[in-house]
């Protein structure tokens, strides 16, 4: 059983049987490490990262309808457009265009539980969920090429693989399954201070850091073994994000009791890993009590 913050809706909430909409989870994307590996000639950053998807996130529902429409609700709905600027509609329009299936229509409903611009891939995961959901609803295959996913954002290809843990390289388009990972408990904390991804990349001074140590081909059997291995890695965007958003420092301090705490993606969400449920829930409760103005959720992965 997963414990979540009071303002987070579980991913698989039962739906009204009279309406029976198709439902797709859009889980948070957490970069357990993120190393920058240089710049392409076009200015895009190369990276390597180990990505997991906790059982926390947004939810997307489909019902038949004329044309394509989107409604947004949930704790963070106020921060998102429901028009063509939303990645969900852009994904739907792209899939309709490539497959010719859009004539079937779709009335989409997004329940937005994750903070926006928070470094855990909320928009990218929503777009990926739209592609998976509409492929099922319209009985079409997802395009074999990654072009559509990449056109929506560099994190969309890896989010299409959710909930499977993945190793991500290149600009996000080079993917391979992660080796076996043990069950981990995770606490996510965001100070509700948006951080612009482009600004963090611009502010990052070191563009090519040391590569991560090789992942053991057989994976990890114990949570503590994975946590110990991750201690040799880092998030190369964290120093710049801390300069741009000083609240990250306070978030990291609140997670100092964890065996491992780190910022995810370009921030400002930070995560803490635990080998057991009780320790994770205790830290999450402590954070909520000390900082009720922050967003905090606890769950498990992979």
Secondary structure by P-SEA (a helix, b strand, c coil): cccccccccccccccccccccbbbbbccccccbbbbccccccccccbbbbbbbccbbbbbbbcccccbbbbbbcccccccccccccaaaaaaaaaaaaccccccccbbbbbcccccccccaaaaaaaaaaaaaaaaaacccccccaaaaaaaccaaaaaaaccbbbbbccccccccccccccbbbbbbbbccbbbbaaaaaaacccccccccccccccccccaaaaaaaaccccccaaaaaaaaccaaaaaaaaaccccbbbbcccccbbbbbbccaaaaaaaaaaaaaacccbbbbbbbcc
